[in-house]
Amino acid sequence: MCQLAAYVGGRDAAPILLESLRLQEGYLGAHATGMTTVHGGRIHLVKDNGPVDEVTKKTGIASLRGHTGIAHSRHSEAVIKDTRCNRPRNAHPWLTEDGSAALMHNGIIFNYEEHWRRLEKTHVFQSLVENLNYITDSEVAVHMLGDELKGGAPIADALRSTANSLTGMVLLGAITSAEPQTIYIANWNQPCYLGVGDGESMFASSKIGFDHIKDAFNVFRAPSNSLIKLTPGEAEITRLDAARSFPDLTLDIGIFEGYVKRLLGEKGELDSYDLLIPLLKRGYGEAYSVEQDEWRRLVRLGYGDTNDLFEPLEQLAGWGRIRRTVKHRAEGGVTVPRVMWSL
């Protein structure tokens, strides 16, 4: 579960995207930072371990040129458990093998292993940590996308096919040198805000990712199960998969508050991830008035919009019901900012 951003328009993409990631990374991110831009008919990529400020200091990421770009702030449970999983080559975005397209992913791919075993016969997995038999699950998606493009599929069809072949919590964002003023997003049920302005468009995982530039955009939450095409000043949204759907859910803030306060009372100060996991197991279902068996089915189906955690938490903090602070701590071999919640 990560934090992402994308921009297409008339301005330089890099400063806009890096600030968007900086605003978001304290929720879930900052283990690694990466960005690709389109410039001069080519895709340009920089990525490394650490939050935005650290990666900016040690790389040329802020100097990437281009008016179209995608950017990614990685959060990985595997990284927290073993720092060997946090290497620059495990970070997003990923390039297809011919370098013509770049892809980033948010979520968890449940069926990545079956794709990995099939694809490893014909592709090299850069994220492989051999002594752990570990890959970054997202890397299967870029190889699948590359194969579709190599077979002659247009980028929109290739991204749709790739996303619909993955199960779990899936949002894919892609750019290609063949369409230098277009960003494609395939979103099943992950955090996704869009902004449309005068000759420019933007995507961010969390609404806070627009805070530095929000006056330039009409910002709205995108629907789940959508294929999104962003061009300068336009957002075209179509259905990702006509064969499946995800129900509209309404959160009861009172029930949600009760669960959050109970967890904070039992555990003390918690970050967003440590609140999210127990809420996914039980609390959300009751806050959405969904029976427990149905809620478990929705989680298996790929429910994963963490804005349904961040936004009510921010609301409770604004009301003075809980406290919000930001602390820096060692995590995954780097020092990351973390939004912390407490009573």
DRENZA-277841 format. One line per field, with one value per residue (C-alpha): residue number from 1; residue in three letters; chain; y, x, z. Coordinates in steps of 0.05 Angstrom, whole numbers. Example, Ala and Ser with C-alpha at 12.3 -4.5 7.8 and 13.67 -1.06 7.14 Angstrom:
<nodes>
num 1 | 2
residu ALA | SER
chaine A | A
north -90 | -21
east 246 | 273
up 156 | 143
</nodes>
This chain:
<nodes>
num 1 | 2 | 3 | 4 | 5 | 6 | 7 | 8 | 9 | 10 | 11 | 12 | 13 | 14 | 15 | 16 | 17 | 18 | 19 | 20 | 21 | 22 | 23 | 24 | 25 | 26 | 27 | 28 | 29 | 30 | 31 | 32 | 33 | 34 | 35 | 36 | 37 | 38 | 39 | 40 | 41 | 42 | 43 | 44 | 45 | 46 | 47 | 48 | 49 | 50 | 51 | 52 | 53 | 54 | 55 | 56 | 57 | 58 | 59 | 60 | 61 | 62 | 63 | 64 | 65 | 66 | 67 | 68 | 69 | 70 | 71 | 72 | 73 | 74 | 75 | 76 | 77 | 78 | 79 | 80 | 81 | 82 | 83 | 84 | 85 | 86 | 87 | 88 | 89 | 90 | 91 | 92 | 93 | 94 | 95 | 96 | 97 | 98 | 99 | 100 | 101 | 102 | 103 | 104 | 105 | 106 | 107 | 108 | 109 | 110 | 111 | 112 | 113 | 114 | 115 | 116 | 117 | 118 | 119 | 120 | 121 | 122 | 123 | 124 | 125 | 126 | 127 | 128 | 129 | 130 | 131 | 132 | 133 | 134 | 135 | 136 | 137 | 138 | 139 | 140 | 141 | 142 | 143 | 144 | 145 | 146 | 147 | 148 | 149 | 150 | 151 | 152 | 153 | 154 | 155 | 156 | 157 | 158 | 159 | 160 | 161 | 162 | 163 | 164 | 165 | 166 | 167 | 168 | 169 | 170 | 171 | 172 | 173 | 174 | 175 | 176 | 177 | 178 | 179 | 180 | 181 | 182 | 183 | 184 | 185 | 186 | 187 | 188 | 189 | 190 | 191 | 192 | 193 | 194 | 195 | 196 | 197 | 198 | 199 | 200 | 201 | 202 | 203 | 204 | 205 | 206 | 207 | 208 | 209 | 210 | 211 | 212 | 213 | 214 | 215 | 216 | 217 | 218 | 219 | 220 | 221 | 222 | 223 | 224 | 225 | 226 | 227 | 228 | 229 | 230 | 231 | 232 | 233 | 234 | 235 | 236 | 237 | 238 | 239 | 240 | 241 | 242 | 243 | 244 | 245 | 246 | 247 | 248 | 249 | 250 | 251 | 252 | 253 | 254 | 255 | 256 | 257 | 258 | 259 | 260 | 261 | 262 | 263 | 264 | 265 | 266 | 267 | 268 | 269 | 270 | 271 | 272 | 273 | 274 | 275 | 276 | 277 | 278 | 279 | 280 | 281 | 282 | 283 | 284 | 285 | 286 | 287 | 288 | 289 | 290 | 291 | 292 | 293 | 294 | 295 | 296 | 297 | 298 | 299 | 300 | 301 | 302 | 303 | 304 | 305 | 306 | 307 | 308 | 309 | 310 | 311 | 312 | 313 | 314 | 315 | 316 | 317 | 318 | 319 | 320 | 321 | 322 | 323 | 324 | 325 | 326 | 327 | 328 | 329 | 330 | 331 | 332 | 333 | 334 | 335 | 336 | 337 | 338 | 339 | 340 | 341 | 342 | 343
residu MET | CYS | GLN | LEU | ALA | ALA | TYR | VAL | GLY | GLY | ARG | ASP | ALA | ALA | PRO | ILE | LEU | LEU | GLU | SER | LEU | ARG | LEU | GLN | GLU | GLY | TYR | LEU | GLY | ALA | HIS | ALA | THR | GLY | MET | THR | THR | VAL | HIS | GLY | GLY | ARG | ILE | HIS | LEU | VAL | LYS | ASP | ASN | GLY | PRO | VAL | ASP | GLU | VAL | THR | LYS | LYS | THR | GLY | ILE | ALA | SER | LEU | ARG | GLY | HIS | THR | GLY | ILE | ALA | HIS | SER | ARG | HIS | SER | GLU | ALA | VAL | ILE | LYS | ASP | THR | ARG | CYS | ASN | ARG | PRO | ARG | ASN | ALA | HIS | PRO | TRP | LEU | THR | GLU | ASP | GLY | SER | ALA | ALA | LEU | MET | HIS | ASN | GLY | ILE | ILE | PHE | ASN | TYR | GLU | GLU | HIS | TRP | ARG | ARG | LEU | GLU | LYS | THR | HIS | VAL | PHE | GLN | SER | LEU | VAL | GLU | ASN | LEU | ASN | TYR | ILE | THR | ASP | SER | GLU | VAL | ALA | VAL | HIS | MET | LEU | GLY | ASP | GLU | LEU | LYS | GLY | GLY | ALA | PRO | ILE | ALA | ASP | ALA | LEU | ARG | SER | THR | ALA | ASN | SER | LEU | THR | GLY | MET | VAL | LEU | LEU | GLY | ALA | ILE | THR | SER | ALA | GLU | PRO | GLN | THR | ILE | TYR | ILE | ALA | ASN | TRP | ASN | GLN | PRO | CYS | TYR | LEU | GLY | VAL | GLY | ASP | GLY | GLU | SER | MET | PHE | ALA | SER | SER | LYS | ILE | GLY | PHE | ASP | HIS | ILE | LYS | ASP | ALA | PHE | ASN | VAL | PHE | ARG | ALA | PRO | SER | ASN | SER | LEU | ILE | LYS | LEU | THR | PRO | GLY | GLU | ALA | GLU | ILE | THR | ARG | LEU | ASP | ALA | ALA | ARG | SER | PHE | PRO | ASP | LEU | THR | LEU | ASP | ILE | GLY | ILE | PHE | GLU | GLY | TYR | VAL | LYS | ARG | LEU | LEU | GLY | GLU | LYS | GLY | GLU | LEU | ASP | SER | TYR | ASP | LEU | LEU | ILE | PRO | LEU | LEU | LYS | ARG | GLY | TYR | GLY | GLU | ALA | TYR | SER | VAL | GLU | GLN | ASP | GLU | TRP | ARG | ARG | LEU | VAL | ARG | LEU | GLY | TYR | GLY | ASP | THR | ASN | ASP | LEU | PHE | GLU | PRO | LEU | GLU | GLN | LEU | ALA | GLY | TRP | GLY | ARG | ILE | ARG | ARG | THR | VAL | LYS | HIS | ARG | ALA | GLU | GLY | GLY | VAL | THR | VAL | PRO | ARG | VAL | MET | TRP | SER | LEU
chaine A | A | A | A | A | A | A | A | A | A | A | A | A | A | A | A | A | A | A | A | A | A | A | A | A | A | A | A | A | A | A | A | A | A | A | A | A | A | A | A | A | A | A | A | A | A | A | A | A | A | A | A | A | A | A | A | A | A | A | A | A | A | A | A | A | A | A | A | A | A | A | A | A | A | A | A | A | A | A | A | A | A | A | A | A | A | A | A | A | A | A | A | A | A | A | A | A | A | A | A | A | A | A | A | A | A | A | A | A | A | A | A | A | A | A | A | A | A | A | A | A | A | A | A | A | A | A | A | A | A | A | A | A | A | A | A | A | A | A | A | A | A | A | A | A | A | A | A | A | A | A | A | A | A | A | A | A | A | A | A | A | A | A | A | A | A | A | A | A | A | A | A | A | A | A | A | A | A | A | A | A | A | A | A | A | A | A | A | A | A | A | A | A | A | A | A | A | A | A | A | A | A | A | A | A | A | A | A | A | A | A | A | A | A | A | A | A | A | A | A | A | A | A | A | A | A | A | A | A | A | A | A | A | A | A | A | A | A | A | A | A | A | A | A | A | A | A | A | A | A | A | A | A | A | A | A | A | A | A | A | A | A | A | A | A | A | A | A | A | A | A | A | A | A | A | A | A | A | A | A | A | A | A | A | A | A | A | A | A | A | A | A | A | A | A | A | A | A | A | A | A | A | A | A | A | A | A | A | A | A | A | A | A | A | A | A | A | A | A | A | A | A | A | A | A | A | A | A | A | A | A | A | A | A | A | A | A | A | A | A | A | A | A
north 0 | 61 | 133 | 154 | 216 | 232 | 297 | 317 | 389 | 449 | 453 | 415 | 351 | 336 | 390 | 380 | 305 | 305 | 353 | 311 | 250 | 290 | 309 | 237 | 195 | 199 | 158 | 97 | 106 | 133 | 65 | 85 | 141 | 139 | 179 | 172 | 228 | 232 | 280 | 282 | 220 | 177 | 153 | 177 | 141 | 156 | 116 | 100 | 81 | 131 | 188 | 245 | 291 | 237 | 213 | 285 | 296 | 234 | 230 | 274 | 259 | 333 | 348 | 302 | 341 | 332 | 354 | 284 | 239 | 187 | 182 | 130 | 128 | 55 | 22 | -53 | -100 | -143 | -84 | -74 | -147 | -152 | -92 | -135 | -125 | -50 | -38 | 15 | -37 | -60 | 10 | 36 | 57 | 0 | 3 | -48 | -85 | -42 | 22 | 47 | 48 | 56 | 28 | 36 | -3 | 8 | -49 | -123 | -173 | -237 | -281 | -254 | -321 | -357 | -301 | -300 | -374 | -367 | -303 | -322 | -369 | -310 | -250 | -228 | -204 | -146 | -147 | -219 | -228 | -298 | -319 | -300 | -325 | -257 | -210 | -146 | -171 | -109 | -130 | -184 | -128 | -91 | -155 | -171 | -100 | -105 | -171 | -141 | -80 | -124 | -163 | -99 | -80 | -6 | 18 | 25 | -46 | -72 | -39 | -63 | -135 | -133 | -105 | -153 | -212 | -193 | -208 | -169 | -95 | -65 | 4 | 10 | 76 | 78 | 125 | 110 | 147 | 134 | 178 | 231 | 272 | 216 | 179 | 115 | 89 | 22 | 22 | -35 | -8 | 32 | 105 | 150 | 225 | 262 | 335 | 371 | 442 | 490 | 449 | 402 | 340 | 304 | 241 | 230 | 172 | 218 | 285 | 316 | 303 | 363 | 412 | 450 | 460 | 450 | 519 | 499 | 437 | 412 | 353 | 293 | 221 | 172 | 112 | 41 | -8 | 46 | 56 | 129 | 167 | 233 | 285 | 359 | 387 | 323 | 259 | 204 | 149 | 82 | 16 | -28 | -95 | -101 | -171 | -149 | -93 | -66 | -40 | 32 | 35 | 89 | 94 | 105 | 154 | 139 | 64 | 78 | 125 | 72 | 21 | 70 | 94 | 22 | 4 | 67 | 54 | -17 | -5 | 67 | 110 | 76 | 93 | 86 | 16 | -12 | 18 | -7 | -81 | -95 | -50 | -90 | -153 | -129 | -57 | -32 | -84 | -60 | 13 | -1 | -42 | -102 | -173 | -203 | -259 | -208 | -162 | -219 | -232 | -158 | -159 | -221 | -187 | -130 | -75 | -29 | 45 | 72 | 140 | 109 | 106 | 171 | 217 | 198 | 197 | 268 | 287 | 258 | 295 | 360 | 351 | 340 | 268 | 238 | 268 | 271 | 279 | 266 | 229 | 204 | 134 | 80 | 32 | -14 | 11 | 84 | 140 | 155 | 206 | 174 | 204 | 178 | 173 | 173 | 190
east 0 | 36 | 25 | 26 | 20 | 18 | 16 | 6 | 2 | 44 | 87 | 149 | 123 | 180 | 170 | 95 | 101 | 156 | 117 | 54 | 92 | 123 | 54 | 29 | 88 | 76 | 12 | 41 | 104 | 176 | 212 | 232 | 217 | 215 | 193 | 190 | 178 | 170 | 219 | 250 | 212 | 240 | 221 | 269 | 272 | 304 | 289 | 324 | 312 | 283 | 233 | 229 | 279 | 332 | 325 | 326 | 393 | 428 | 400 | 381 | 307 | 289 | 324 | 281 | 252 | 184 | 112 | 85 | 105 | 86 | 116 | 113 | 127 | 134 | 109 | 124 | 111 | 168 | 216 | 196 | 212 | 276 | 316 | 345 | 278 | 290 | 338 | 333 | 316 | 256 | 226 | 174 | 162 | 184 | 204 | 183 | 243 | 246 | 241 | 180 | 132 | 134 | 86 | 73 | 27 | -10 | -38 | -24 | -28 | -57 | -41 | 28 | 64 | 27 | 45 | 117 | 127 | 100 | 138 | 206 | 216 | 221 | 237 | 290 | 261 | 303 | 271 | 290 | 326 | 352 | 369 | 298 | 262 | 227 | 205 | 165 | 96 | 85 | 140 | 96 | 50 | 104 | 125 | 52 | 42 | 106 | 84 | 16 | 50 | 100 | 42 | 14 | -40 | -54 | -32 | -104 | -122 | -56 | -66 | -138 | -118 | -60 | -102 | -160 | -111 | -90 | -129 | -126 | -115 | -95 | -83 | -36 | -11 | 27 | 58 | 89 | 135 | 85 | 33 | 75 | 16 | -26 | -29 | -69 | -94 | -129 | -161 | -201 | -210 | -150 | -141 | -151 | -163 | -163 | -154 | -173 | -149 | -138 | -94 | -69 | -91 | -66 | -74 | -56 | -71 | -94 | -129 | -73 | -28 | -61 | -52 | 6 | -31 | -105 | -127 | -108 | -152 | -223 | -207 | -253 | -251 | -251 | -297 | -272 | -270 | -248 | -199 | -177 | -144 | -113 | -94 | -81 | -146 | -187 | -202 | -238 | -266 | -293 | -308 | -248 | -283 | -356 | -360 | -350 | -371 | -357 | -413 | -419 | -406 | -423 | -381 | -414 | -364 | -390 | -377 | -310 | -291 | -308 | -262 | -205 | -209 | -211 | -149 | -112 | -133 | -106 | -43 | -25 | 2 | -5 | 13 | -36 | -14 | -21 | -91 | -110 | -95 | -141 | -195 | -193 | -204 | -266 | -279 | -293 | -346 | -387 | -375 | -402 | -461 | -436 | -442 | -375 | -377 | -393 | -339 | -287 | -311 | -301 | -230 | -214 | -244 | -194 | -223 | -165 | -183 | -141 | -173 | -230 | -180 | -141 | -200 | -242 | -179 | -164 | -236 | -232 | -167 | -198 | -255 | -204 | -227 | -157 | -87 | -46 | 30 | 87 | 148 | 211 | 235 | 280 | 242 | 265 | 336 | 317 | 289 | 217 | 164 | 103 | 35 | 19 | -49 | -63 | -116
up 0 | -26 | -46 | -120 | -164 | -238 | -278 | -351 | -375 | -391 | -329 | -309 | -278 | -229 | -176 | -176 | -168 | -115 | -72 | -80 | -56 | 2 | 26 | 23 | 44 | 119 | 112 | 77 | 37 | 40 | 39 | -33 | -81 | -157 | -217 | -293 | -342 | -418 | -452 | -521 | -543 | -487 | -418 | -363 | -296 | -228 | -165 | -99 | -27 | 22 | 26 | -23 | 12 | 18 | -54 | -79 | -43 | -70 | -141 | -199 | -191 | -184 | -250 | -292 | -350 | -382 | -376 | -366 | -308 | -257 | -187 | -131 | -56 | -34 | 29 | 37 | 94 | 67 | 73 | 146 | 161 | 121 | 95 | 39 | 4 | 1 | -57 | -111 | -163 | -121 | -124 | -173 | -228 | -273 | -346 | -398 | -426 | -488 | -447 | -484 | -425 | -350 | -298 | -224 | -178 | -113 | -72 | -64 | -121 | -92 | -153 | -169 | -156 | -212 | -260 | -235 | -248 | -318 | -334 | -305 | -364 | -411 | -368 | -318 | -252 | -228 | -159 | -144 | -78 | -91 | -20 | 2 | -61 | -61 | -115 | -112 | -132 | -176 | -225 | -256 | -280 | -321 | -356 | -372 | -398 | -440 | -471 | -489 | -521 | -558 | -586 | -617 | -566 | -555 | -486 | -461 | -481 | -455 | -387 | -382 | -399 | -349 | -292 | -304 | -301 | -231 | -168 | -103 | -90 | -157 | -185 | -244 | -273 | -339 | -389 | -457 | -504 | -560 | -525 | -490 | -466 | -437 | -371 | -363 | -296 | -285 | -217 | -186 | -115 | -92 | -70 | -130 | -133 | -200 | -215 | -279 | -293 | -350 | -397 | -343 | -306 | -245 | -203 | -130 | -84 | -27 | -31 | 10 | -50 | -84 | -26 | -59 | -124 | -108 | -132 | -203 | -205 | -197 | -151 | -145 | -122 | -180 | -180 | -169 | -227 | -275 | -333 | -333 | -390 | -368 | -421 | -411 | -382 | -391 | -353 | -391 | -347 | -372 | -338 | -326 | -322 | -343 | -312 | -239 | -193 | -124 | -80 | -58 | 17 | 67 | 130 | 198 | 230 | 300 | 295 | 261 | 318 | 369 | 338 | 328 | 400 | 425 | 386 | 408 | 480 | 477 | 436 | 449 | 392 | 324 | 252 | 195 | 176 | 246 | 249 | 179 | 188 | 248 | 218 | 153 | 193 | 229 | 245 | 174 | 163 | 221 | 205 | 135 | 162 | 124 | 153 | 172 | 120 | 65 | 90 | 86 | 15 | -4 | 25 | -15 | -76 | -67 | -23 | -8 | -11 | 46 | 39 | 78 | 135 | 126 | 114 | 175 | 218 | 195 | 210 | 280 | 292 | 267 | 317 | 373 | 385 | 370 | 363 | 299 | 301 | 252 | 276 | 241 | 253 | 225 | 180 | 124 | 129 | 119 | 162 | 144 | 166 | 197 | 214 | 283 | 316 | 391 | 443
</nodes>
